[in-house]
Amino acid sequence: MDKVKWARSDVLRFHLKEAHEDLTKLITELETKDVSNAELYSVVAHLYHHLNSGWNSRRYTDINHPDLFEDHKFMELAEFPKDLHPWEFPPDSELEE
């Protein structure tokens, strides 16, 4: 597999841009008004969706790939990544995919 294929992923870029927009909006709202727990919950859940989906779909370079429009695949991609462990840093060989 091309070691940087994911770097050209329109799917990964889409999800990161969406997460960035949501996070920027949330920070602005937190600085200018009271944000309810329900609003915070909604935004953070949406952030996790985009971060998880971005990571899990990083090998798809085409945003119109048919797999991405399958309900079961959409739900699978939105799950917390099984290959991402926040407190463990994998060897470089595992990061090259």
Buried (B, 14 or more C-beta within 10 A) or exposed (E): EEEEEBEEBEBBBBBBEBBEEBBEEBEEBEEEEEBEEEBEEBBEEBBBBBBBBBBBBBBBBEBEBEEBEEEEBBEBBBEEBEEEEEEEEEEEEEEEE
